[in-house]
Amino acid sequence: MLKIQKNIQLTIINSEVPQPLIFQRFPQLSKSIPWMALGQFPTPVERLTNLEKHLGLESLWIKRDDLSGALYGGNKVRTLEFILAEAKKREADLLIAYSALGSNWPLACVVYAKQQGWPTDVFFLPYPMDNVKRDNLELINELSRKVYSAKSKFTFPFLLYKQLARSRKTGSVYLTPPGGVSPTTTLGYVNAALELKEQHENGELPIPDFIFCSLGSGGTAAGISIGLALIGWPTQVIAVRVVDFIVANKFTSNLLIRRTLKLLKRNGVSLPNRNWGSNLRIEHNYFGKGYGQPTDLGEQSIELFKSHENQLLDSTYTGKTFAPIIDLSKDVSFKNKHILFWQTLNSRNLDKILNLPEFDIRN
């Protein structure tokens, strides 16, 4: 049977670890929802002064979730703080993650699961590759226990559940949610909105008129939407779709928002009656020909970020997410708005990841 290392110390909520802001606001949640500290929060907010000037905007900001973890950044660290705590609660011996080929989610899962002593099996759907995904795939192959790649989207479910059944015969297996997103993990980005409120109160940024974020599996946009409603900001969330429409649309986004609100209520949180999700607008026009396929404006975004701010975007997610800001900068009514771009791509040096300890797997 697979066993995780007994000497691994998992960081679970205790008196020595600062609780997430959402637990401070709703203390009853800490009694029923597992959580562990993995990331480095709050992530910085910075003014993009060079890009601001280049685009003719008065107030352009970035939320640096690319720095959310010491080993690996990006938006999945906030979700993994809930996922790995749940895996520990269930006494899992093995984690399973699945996603599009080379995506950020399984790499983040493999990195932090291994840091905490878990092996991970990864299952991939076939999709186009870019340089970021190729780097991701190389590391996933290096760090995971096993990697499985389906030949097509149609054979993928059979491959996943066949291997899942086999793994369950030898130990306790925790199947992570798709993209790392569930109502529970969405709380990570509700917490991020509360974090942003504190940064505003500390004078670090103005209240944004618009927040631009990627819309993939949906947890980032849904969590920010709920969090902004809780703090009473009038900010509009512009969620830029970067995956197929069937996965990311108004229905799926509202469904995740409703399920997350039900989770909060079920755990004793009293919520005001309001039109939840009305602050979320989905932008479909920058997706291009398909998932992972570059667009002209997305590639222009990548080049502008590199040349003006010395920061990285990618073709699949963040380049497309910044693209509408370039278009809207030509609109006179948009130029004087406070705009926040939520960076969700990792920017940490990946060399550190290869120094993680090996698994302790005993038969």
PyMOL commands that set and color helices and strands:
alter all, ss='L'
color gray80, all
select helices_A, chain A and resi 21-25+27-31+49-55+65-67+76-89+104-115+131-143+156-168+178-180+183-201+219-231+250-266+296-309+318-328+332-334+350-355
alter helices_A, ss='H'
color red, helices_A
select strands_A, chain A and resi 45-47+59-64+94-100+120-125+146-149+173-175+210-215+236-241+280-283+338-343
alter strands_A, ss='S'
color yellow, strands_A
deselect
rebuild
show_as cartoon
